[in-house]
Amino acid sequence: MRDFVAALRGLTVRGRSFLAAGAACAVSAIILGEQDLLRIGLLVASLPVLAAAVVCRTRYRLSCTRRLEPRRVTAGDRVSVRIQLENVSRSPSSVLLVEDTTGSGLGGGARFVLDRIEPGGSRDLSYALRASVRGRYQIGPMAIRLGDPFGLCELSRSFRSIDELIVAPAVERLPPARPGASASVSAELRRATGLVGEDETTTRPYRSGDDLRKVHWKTTARSGELMVRREEHPQIGAAAILLDTRMRAWPDSGPSSAFEWAVSAVGGIGLHLVRGGYRVRLLTDRGQVTTAAGATVSGLLDELATLAPVDAESLHPALAALRRPGGDRGGLLVAVLGHTEPAQLTTLAAARSHRAPAIAVLVDVTSWHPHPAATADLATARTALTRAGWAVLVARQGMSLASVWPRVTALAGQRGFAGARPADDRGGGGPASATRAAGQPPRRAAR
């Protein structure tokens, strides 16, 4: 009975028109006393009712298989969706309207009209989606509309299967620190963080049982004692990337906003460091979000796919996670910041460990969206972080991070050895060096 009531609710405009016309004829026949008109009215009104009864008793058994190729993409890529519908019942199906739903950032889905599917037969469907905005999207459920041959009634039934598509932010591939360098991370950063990029060979005195093939003859001849090679395997350096996700730091929103640029920058820096042998921790206003190292880099991109600004007042949760025991405080620190108020600068500047390299990417949000207070605060933040020993990069709309990354990492590595320097230090630790790292020409000194 419930199925029949649901089928009556699924009457199309044609079916409702037939029902209304039949009822009108029946009422007119009763008033006029016309028996033939009454029969015609009852016949017309019964057609949509019979159609609803037939549709609700339809017991098609259809199986649906959906396949996404690939299941994880970056923003701007295309996704191929392949669907197979199989009729596993003993009766053929009627004409089917198939609709597969997707998220709004993928275009809204696709519709197909299928002819009858014979018993045991199948139909293959495919369509393409363009993943324009990062995020996690649900593909499905698929809905099938069943109808009668006359188009008087339609009944919608849905499958339960749902597939998930992860759209990671589009990232830039960052170049090596120097032209022609084979390592993906600057040598200065690797030495400053204690990271050994390649197997380093040292020697030790020969011991009974050592393999004679490991004898280092040059060292033996120089020292006069039999020496063998001792191989040290690469170490894994520690790095932390802090992303300011406070809503007040990002005045605009949308796919082309400053926050989206910052998320893409974090993804590019994270992949760059992981390829260079670092264990990377992502810190936000929720504290530590995830850790990426070696083959687990997909977890970092998955977290960035759903990252959004939050209503937070300060960066204390992220800084607390950085100072937590076991948090690798002495490693490389990269902070990607939006509009940073002067009140946040003291604790942020102190987050840099002594003699450890630190890079601050200050996103100039005014180049995306006018913000009167942000211009003065940007200059204050650049000066304060530079005095604290940070290598500062000011990023503006349209800037390519890959074009300036080698210089800013080289500067950060130098500061990692020298520690914090005053702004007027001639060793390159002042604001002038930070400006050069951002790709701007140096200022000439006054005579």
VMD Tcl script that draws the C-alpha trace (Angstrom):
set ca {
  {0.00 0.00 0.00}
  {2.84 2.38 0.78}
  {4.39 1.72 -2.62}
  {1.07 2.47 -4.30}
  {0.69 5.76 -2.42}
  {4.27 6.67 -3.35}
  {3.49 5.86 -6.98}
  {0.42 8.12 -6.91}
  {2.65 10.92 -5.65}
  {4.88 10.25 -8.64}
  {2.21 11.03 -11.21}
  {3.58 13.21 -13.97}
  {1.88 16.34 -15.31}
  {0.27 14.16 -17.97}
  {-0.97 11.70 -15.39}
  {-2.41 14.43 -13.17}
  {-4.08 15.99 -16.21}
  {-5.73 12.67 -17.10}
  {-6.90 12.27 -13.52}
  {-8.33 15.78 -13.39}
  {-10.01 15.42 -16.79}
  {-11.59 12.11 -15.82}
  {-12.88 13.53 -12.55}
  {-14.34 16.55 -14.36}
  {-16.10 14.31 -16.89}
  {-17.51 12.12 -14.13}
  {-18.88 15.10 -12.19}
  {-20.38 16.60 -15.35}
  {-21.97 13.26 -16.28}
  {-23.62 12.98 -12.88}
  {-25.00 16.53 -13.13}
  {-26.22 16.08 -16.71}
  {-27.31 12.47 -16.25}
  {-25.15 11.23 -19.14}
  {-24.14 7.61 -18.58}
  {-21.80 7.47 -21.59}
  {-19.91 10.55 -20.39}
  {-19.60 8.95 -16.95}
  {-18.02 5.84 -18.48}
  {-15.55 7.96 -20.44}
  {-14.64 9.94 -17.31}
  {-14.05 6.81 -15.26}
  {-11.92 5.33 -18.04}
  {-9.77 8.45 -18.33}
  {-9.34 8.74 -14.56}
  {-8.45 5.07 -14.18}
  {-5.53 5.23 -16.62}
  {-3.08 7.08 -14.30}
  {-4.23 4.92 -11.38}
  {-3.49 1.75 -13.34}
  {-0.14 3.19 -14.43}
  {0.75 3.87 -10.79}
  {-0.23 0.31 -9.86}
  {1.95 -1.15 -12.61}
  {4.96 1.02 -11.70}
  {4.78 0.26 -7.98}
  {4.65 -3.48 -8.66}
  {7.71 -3.33 -10.87}
  {10.42 -5.42 -9.29}
  {13.50 -4.71 -11.33}
  {16.65 -6.04 -9.76}
  {19.50 -3.88 -10.97}
  {23.08 -3.88 -9.76}
  {25.31 -0.85 -10.08}
  {29.11 -0.71 -10.16}
  {30.91 2.65 -10.22}
  {34.62 3.19 -10.80}
  {36.56 6.44 -10.51}
  {39.76 6.87 -12.49}
  {41.62 8.14 -10.53}
  {40.21 8.45 -7.01}
  {42.66 11.17 -5.94}
  {43.38 14.14 -8.19}
  {44.61 17.70 -7.92}
  {42.51 20.77 -8.60}
  {42.13 21.35 -12.33}
  {42.39 17.68 -13.32}
  {39.67 15.60 -14.94}
  {38.12 12.46 -13.50}
  {36.59 9.64 -15.51}
  {33.52 7.98 -13.99}
  {32.58 4.56 -15.36}
  {29.28 2.92 -14.43}
  {27.93 -0.53 -15.21}
  {24.23 -1.31 -14.76}
  {23.21 -4.96 -14.85}
  {19.69 -6.40 -14.90}
  {19.77 -9.46 -12.64}
  {16.00 -10.08 -12.72}
  {14.08 -12.42 -15.04}
  {12.10 -9.69 -16.76}
  {13.35 -6.95 -19.07}
  {13.36 -3.40 -17.85}
  {11.49 -0.52 -19.38}
  {13.01 2.81 -20.40}
  {15.16 4.08 -17.51}
  {16.26 7.60 -16.61}
  {19.58 7.28 -14.76}
  {20.97 10.20 -12.72}
  {24.30 10.18 -10.88}
  {24.71 13.03 -8.40}
  {27.97 14.77 -7.49}
  {29.08 17.75 -5.43}
  {28.61 21.31 -6.63}
  {32.34 21.72 -7.22}
  {32.27 18.92 -9.80}
  {29.50 20.13 -12.05}
  {26.39 18.56 -10.54}
  {26.41 15.05 -12.03}
  {25.13 13.40 -15.21}
  {21.88 12.01 -16.67}
  {21.31 9.15 -19.10}
  {18.26 7.64 -20.81}
  {18.54 3.87 -21.30}
  {16.42 1.59 -23.44}
  {15.20 -1.69 -22.06}
  {17.80 -3.96 -20.52}
  {17.22 -7.63 -21.24}
  {17.41 -10.19 -18.41}
  {21.07 -10.77 -17.54}
  {22.14 -7.88 -19.75}
  {24.19 -4.84 -18.80}
  {24.84 -1.31 -19.98}
  {28.13 0.60 -19.66}
  {27.99 4.34 -19.00}
  {30.76 6.88 -18.63}
  {31.14 10.59 -18.12}
  {33.89 13.03 -17.16}
  {34.14 15.48 -14.27}
  {36.42 18.46 -13.88}
  {37.71 18.90 -10.34}
  {38.00 22.67 -10.19}
  {38.00 23.19 -6.41}
  {39.89 21.20 -3.77}
  {37.88 19.17 -1.25}
  {36.31 15.79 -0.52}
  {33.36 15.00 -2.75}
  {30.76 12.26 -2.68}
  {29.86 10.67 -6.00}
  {26.37 9.22 -5.72}
  {23.99 7.83 -4.82}
  {22.69 6.96 -8.26}
  {18.95 7.39 -8.79}
  {16.83 5.53 -11.35}
  {13.43 6.73 -12.47}
  {10.97 4.05 -13.51}
  {7.96 4.95 -15.62}
  {5.09 3.49 -17.57}
  {5.10 3.45 -21.40}
  {2.59 6.33 -21.58}
  {4.52 8.69 -19.29}
  {1.72 8.94 -16.72}
  {3.74 7.94 -13.65}
  {7.39 7.98 -12.59}
  {8.92 6.40 -9.50}
  {12.45 7.16 -8.32}
  {14.65 4.55 -6.67}
  {18.19 5.06 -5.42}
  {21.21 2.86 -4.91}
  {23.12 3.08 -1.65}
  {26.65 3.01 -3.01}
  {28.65 6.22 -2.61}
  {32.23 6.79 -3.76}
  {34.58 9.44 -2.42}
  {36.77 11.64 -4.57}
  {39.65 13.58 -3.01}
  {40.70 16.74 -4.81}
  {44.03 17.95 -3.47}
  {45.24 21.52 -4.02}
  {47.29 22.22 -7.12}
  {50.93 22.61 -6.08}
  {54.09 23.93 -7.70}
  {57.09 21.68 -7.98}
  {59.89 23.60 -6.28}
  {63.35 23.53 -7.89}
  {66.69 22.68 -6.22}
  {68.49 25.35 -4.26}
  {71.11 26.01 -6.94}
  {70.99 25.53 -10.72}
  {72.25 22.07 -11.54}
  {71.93 20.79 -7.97}
  {70.69 17.24 -7.73}
  {69.31 17.51 -4.21}
  {65.78 18.82 -3.81}
  {66.56 20.75 -0.62}
  {69.34 23.32 -0.29}
  {72.64 22.13 1.14}
  {72.53 24.90 3.72}
  {69.19 23.71 5.06}
  {70.32 20.10 5.12}
  {73.42 20.90 7.16}
  {71.60 23.33 9.44}
  {68.98 20.74 10.36}
  {71.43 17.87 10.68}
  {70.12 16.06 7.61}
  {72.59 13.89 5.72}
  {71.47 13.64 2.12}
  {73.71 10.83 0.89}
  {75.58 7.96 2.47}
  {78.72 9.43 4.03}
  {81.77 7.24 4.32}
  {84.07 7.53 7.34}
  {86.82 5.23 8.54}
  {87.70 3.37 11.71}
  {90.53 1.06 12.79}
  {90.46 -2.50 11.51}
  {88.97 -5.13 13.81}
  {89.36 -8.87 13.68}
  {86.67 -10.31 11.42}
  {86.15 -7.19 9.28}
  {85.71 -7.70 5.56}
  {89.02 -6.96 3.84}
  {87.12 -5.56 0.86}
  {86.17 -2.59 3.06}
  {89.78 -1.57 3.72}
  {90.29 2.11 2.87}
  {93.81 2.03 1.40}
  {94.34 5.79 1.10}
  {93.57 6.35 4.78}
  {95.63 3.30 5.70}
  {98.66 4.64 3.82}
  {98.26 8.09 5.36}
  {97.82 6.91 8.96}
  {100.09 3.90 8.90}
  {97.30 1.80 10.45}
  {94.88 -0.55 8.73}
  {91.57 1.35 8.37}
  {88.19 0.15 7.07}
  {85.21 2.06 5.71}
  {82.29 2.76 8.00}
  {79.11 3.75 6.15}
  {76.61 6.06 7.74}
  {73.13 5.90 6.30}
  {71.06 8.99 5.66}
  {69.34 10.55 8.60}
  {65.81 11.88 8.50}
  {65.54 15.60 9.23}
  {62.63 17.17 11.02}
  {60.55 19.98 9.58}
  {57.34 21.68 10.64}
  {55.03 23.72 8.41}
  {52.74 26.12 10.24}
  {49.72 27.39 8.31}
  {47.71 30.26 9.75}
  {44.08 29.15 9.37}
  {42.50 31.91 11.44}
  {39.51 33.38 9.66}
  {40.56 36.91 10.62}
  {43.88 36.43 8.80}
  {42.19 35.87 5.43}
  {39.66 38.59 4.54}
  {38.56 37.02 1.25}
  {37.33 33.58 0.24}
  {36.78 31.53 -2.88}
  {38.84 29.44 -5.31}
  {41.04 32.43 -6.26}
  {41.54 33.79 -2.74}
  {44.76 34.37 -0.83}
  {43.98 31.44 1.46}
  {43.85 29.05 -1.51}
  {47.25 30.33 -2.62}
  {48.57 29.67 0.89}
  {47.19 26.12 0.94}
  {48.79 25.38 -2.43}
  {52.07 26.84 -1.18}
  {52.00 24.59 1.89}
  {51.39 21.58 -0.35}
  {54.30 22.45 -2.62}
  {56.68 23.09 0.28}
  {55.60 19.90 2.05}
  {56.15 17.71 -1.02}
  {59.48 19.41 -1.64}
  {60.72 18.70 1.88}
  {59.45 15.11 1.94}
  {61.27 14.39 -1.31}
  {64.37 15.87 0.30}
  {64.25 13.37 3.16}
  {62.43 15.39 5.82}
  {59.73 14.19 8.16}
  {57.17 16.99 7.83}
  {54.56 17.94 10.41}
  {51.62 20.16 9.46}
  {50.53 22.56 12.20}
  {47.37 24.68 12.14}
  {45.17 26.42 14.68}
  {43.91 22.95 15.63}
  {47.42 21.93 16.64}
  {49.27 19.14 14.84}
  {47.18 17.86 11.95}
  {49.28 15.21 10.25}
  {52.81 13.96 9.62}
  {54.28 13.11 6.23}
  {57.48 11.21 5.50}
  {58.62 8.98 2.67}
  {55.66 7.26 1.01}
  {53.02 8.76 3.35}
  {52.89 12.08 1.54}
  {49.30 11.45 0.42}
  {48.09 12.07 3.98}
  {49.41 15.64 3.83}
  {47.54 16.36 0.59}
  {44.38 14.74 1.94}
  {44.43 17.07 4.95}
  {45.03 20.10 2.76}
  {42.09 19.09 0.57}
  {39.60 19.88 3.34}
  {41.42 22.62 5.23}
  {39.30 25.73 5.81}
  {39.64 28.91 7.88}
  {38.42 28.56 11.46}
  {37.16 31.06 14.00}
  {40.27 31.25 16.20}
  {41.89 34.19 17.95}
  {45.57 33.23 18.06}
  {48.23 30.81 16.87}
  {48.74 29.33 20.34}
  {47.49 25.78 19.50}
  {49.96 25.46 16.62}
  {52.84 26.94 18.62}
  {52.02 24.71 21.59}
  {52.18 21.64 19.32}
  {55.56 22.85 18.08}
  {56.92 23.17 21.63}
  {55.42 19.87 22.79}
  {57.99 17.24 23.86}
  {58.92 15.12 20.89}
  {57.88 17.89 18.53}
  {61.33 18.25 16.92}
  {61.65 21.88 17.95}
  {65.18 22.11 16.60}
  {64.23 21.31 13.02}
  {63.35 23.46 10.06}
  {60.30 25.67 10.57}
  {58.25 27.13 7.72}
  {55.33 29.45 8.55}
  {52.79 30.50 5.92}
  {50.93 33.47 7.37}
  {48.12 35.78 6.36}
  {47.30 39.08 8.05}
  {49.32 38.83 11.26}
  {48.57 41.31 14.03}
  {51.46 42.77 16.07}
  {50.15 40.95 19.16}
  {50.97 37.58 17.53}
  {54.51 38.49 16.49}
  {56.26 38.07 19.84}
  {55.29 34.42 20.35}
  {55.65 33.66 16.65}
  {59.15 35.12 16.42}
  {60.22 33.17 19.50}
  {59.02 29.90 17.95}
  {62.25 29.68 15.98}
  {64.77 27.50 17.77}
  {68.25 28.94 18.21}
  {70.50 28.25 15.20}
  {67.69 26.38 13.42}
  {66.56 27.65 10.01}
  {63.14 29.28 9.83}
  {61.25 30.62 6.81}
  {58.23 32.93 6.99}
  {56.02 33.25 3.91}
  {54.01 36.42 4.54}
  {51.03 36.48 2.18}
  {50.18 40.06 1.24}
  {46.39 39.72 1.44}
  {45.95 43.29 0.18}
  {47.02 42.18 -3.30}
  {43.95 39.93 -3.37}
  {41.52 42.02 -1.36}
  {41.91 45.61 -0.03}
  {42.55 45.61 3.70}
  {43.69 48.96 5.20}
  {45.23 47.59 8.41}
  {47.07 44.74 6.70}
  {49.59 46.93 4.84}
  {51.15 48.43 7.97}
  {51.00 45.11 9.84}
  {52.80 43.39 6.95}
  {55.79 45.73 7.24}
  {55.83 45.30 11.02}
  {55.74 41.52 10.75}
  {58.52 41.44 8.18}
  {60.79 43.59 10.33}
  {60.07 41.69 13.56}
  {60.61 38.25 12.04}
  {63.77 39.34 10.23}
  {65.25 40.67 13.48}
  {64.45 37.31 15.10}
  {66.52 35.48 12.49}
  {63.77 34.37 10.10}
  {64.18 34.37 6.34}
  {61.14 36.34 5.18}
  {59.38 36.04 1.84}
  {56.50 38.38 0.96}
  {54.10 36.66 -1.44}
  {51.73 38.61 -3.62}
  {49.03 37.65 -6.09}
  {50.48 36.14 -9.24}
  {53.84 35.30 -7.65}
  {55.43 31.97 -8.46}
  {56.82 30.36 -5.33}
  {59.19 28.24 -7.39}
  {60.98 31.32 -8.75}
  {62.15 32.58 -5.34}
  {62.29 29.42 -3.25}
  {65.98 28.54 -3.89}
  {67.18 31.95 -2.69}
  {65.03 32.06 0.42}
  {66.08 28.53 1.45}
  {69.73 29.41 0.95}
  {69.28 32.48 3.16}
  {67.46 30.41 5.78}
  {70.29 27.88 5.82}
  {72.86 30.62 6.39}
  {70.84 32.02 9.26}
  {70.48 28.56 10.71}
  {74.25 28.51 11.20}
  {74.64 32.10 12.31}
  {71.65 32.26 14.63}
  {69.61 35.43 15.05}
  {71.37 38.55 13.88}
  {70.52 42.18 14.46}
  {68.92 44.07 11.61}
  {72.08 46.08 10.86}
  {74.41 43.03 10.79}
  {76.60 43.04 7.70}
  {76.55 39.27 7.58}
  {73.28 39.28 5.65}
  {70.80 38.75 8.46}
  {68.99 42.07 8.17}
  {65.89 43.12 6.26}
  {67.92 43.73 3.12}
  {68.74 40.04 2.85}
  {65.11 39.12 3.38}
  {64.13 41.50 0.62}
  {66.64 39.92 -1.73}
  {65.23 36.48 -0.87}
  {61.82 37.71 -1.96}
  {63.18 38.44 -5.40}
  {63.51 42.24 -5.06}
  {66.72 44.15 -5.93}
  {68.95 45.21 -3.01}
  {69.01 48.81 -1.95}
  {72.18 50.82 -2.37}
  {73.77 52.01 0.83}
  {73.83 55.75 1.43}
  {77.22 57.35 1.23}
}
mol new
graphics top color blue
foreach p $ca { graphics top sphere $p radius 0.5 }
foreach p [lrange $ca 0 end-1] q [lrange $ca 1 end] { graphics top cylinder $p $q radius 0.2 }
display resetview
